[in-house]
């Protein structure tokens, strides 16, 4: 990865944070993007100092303008964008009957529109260079559905299909695409859940499964990116061994 540049959205915690550290350790130039600048600065101070460089840019992925500015900032800093990891996401699970419409809207804005904003910002650059790799965090929830995950699963299914369609369109241009579908991972995602019925059910099920660590998903991302140029890993599903 020495000399390569990767943008990571949702980099302030969890999977994004772990992936940033993994790539920085391998000498990549890493651009950290999220809304929480204090967390980005803390992460930069912790992982900077290797063969590559670390830069930070406050970014709300729901803003097309801010994501475009992120891409332009990266090109100005490092000359090119080799990899985009579209990782920012929300998971406020809720039962449909509880009509948490504002939370539905936020998931659509971040999980779907945020991904599209990322694609729009980097794709012209990658096509012009005839090189690049776009990865997006989907979810096991994009393959199956459980009570409370209807909207979340819908957003994650949508980005899987968007990435699949993109892959078919850019197959002749040396731009690779990968969907990463994690199962249960110990991250901050569940902290956005406000539905009391969902929280009660989660607490009742607690202890029946050991979630993955964010580092486990970072390894999957690193694996996909570091395949030979003629190998395109289109999708990876990573779940705990005891997750049904």
Order of alpha helices (4+ residues) and beta strands (2+ residues): beta-alpha-beta-alpha-beta-alpha-beta-alpha-alpha-beta-alpha-beta-alpha-alpha-beta
